[in-house]
Amino acid sequence: MEGFNHSRVSEFVLLGLTDSPELQTFFFVMFSVLYLITMLGNGLILLTVLSTPHLHSPMYFLLSNLSLIDMCLSSFATPKMIMDFFAECKTISFEGCISQIFFLHLFTGTEIVLLISMSFDRYIAICKPLHYSTIMSQRVCAGLVVTSWTVGFLHTMSQLAFTLYLPFCGPNVVDSFFCDLPLVIQLACIDMYVLGIFMISTSGVIALISFLLLLTSYVIVLVTIKDHSSTGTSKALSTCTAHFMVVLMFFGPCIFIYVWPFTNFLVDKVLSVFYTIFTPFLNPLIYTLRNQEVKTAVKKKLSNQNLNLGKTTPRYPVQ
């Protein structure tokens, strides 16, 4: 075991998104702004839902948890990527690399189950409205969130179950801006092709099946909406459209990357940026711009904050 530990590489080299100094400066500014807006936007939604009594409903409870996960998902690798734009050698320790893999699969696995929970909530609200309050009780909502995190944890542990014990004794260059399982497994000193394909493709298949289930549920919901001509139809359609946009943005890149794990395409980097940075950034915009209740509550929260700041500003008499 001692010989095995001494042969293991102590760090990995991340190639990042580009080696062009001009593009690195541009990306530094762009991703710094995107990360700041992502944290502020999702944090504002989380704070608004928690502090607004009429938003204490199952849909917004799940939405606030989605914002929390998006804040986590955008933070596991983005800050390091931003700092690495001006680093001569972009390295990460072995432990740091494994931690990134752990948190990536924890947050993505949790978000998959949470998105399924949100689609279930919309299905019950639209297809079984008379039983909604009974089915989607506080206990059930809390159970759905706990289940999401539990499944996410079990998923990431299953991915890391044998990765920690692989011999990494030679190549240590990762062609990305963070450590991901398909890229890291290829650096092992043993032939991992068959087992790696099976293990990583399993994640892709799970994502694909989950996406098809979500697609089916939203089709059922949209058909139900079409058959009912009421005042709430447009609101329900708007909410479901927003949910499906989030689902499509999140699952599309995941399915592409993990169904074909050992094929290196330039688009893989773009898709990695999309579901780790752009999707958490766009989620608050989608939900606030397409949801009148959230939009109104956010505006009220911001206006109250401005009033409070005005009241606390000291006023001095003119001499």
C-alpha angles and dihedrals in degrees: 000000000000091000089049092053093049091053093054118102113247097211144013129226115229114209092200126202099303143351094216110114092211093051091044090057091047092047091047091058095040098048093042089056092043092049092049092049091046093054094043094044097048091040090053092051091048092049093044094052093046094048100039113080097201089056092059092107131118095259094053093040088058090043091055090052089050089054090051092051091047090054089052094044093052092048104051094078111357099082091052092046090053092050092046093060088082097035118107093212116030103207135159127191121248090248091048091051093051089047091055091052090048095051094040093057093038093056097038092047090048092048092051092057092042092053089051088051091051091051089049089052092052091045092054093043094052105028099036105024096155091059097039099102091046097048099038097050123157089259092053092047092050089047091053092052093046089048090051093055092042093052090046091053094047090047095052092045090052089053093050097039094104102010091083091059098047115115109247100182106142132011112050105168116119114196096217142061093260139023115270127175100246091052097043097045090057088063094061116116093235131066105272099163101110097036092040093050090051096046099043095038087056087067090051092049091049090051091048094049091046090050092050090049090050091047090052093049093050091048089054090048093049091049089051090049091050091053092053121066105194138131091261094056097091092046092050091046091050092049094048092046090053091049093049092049089056091047092050094048092048102041099039097069093038093054093047095049099042103037089060100029103164099046111101111214126166087231089064090073091049091050091047089055089047100056097035099042115009098043094053087045095051098043095077091046093050095048097043097043095046099037116070095193094054091042092052093045092049092049090049091049092050093046091049089049091052091049091050091050090050092051093050094048107106115238119209124198117248110256 
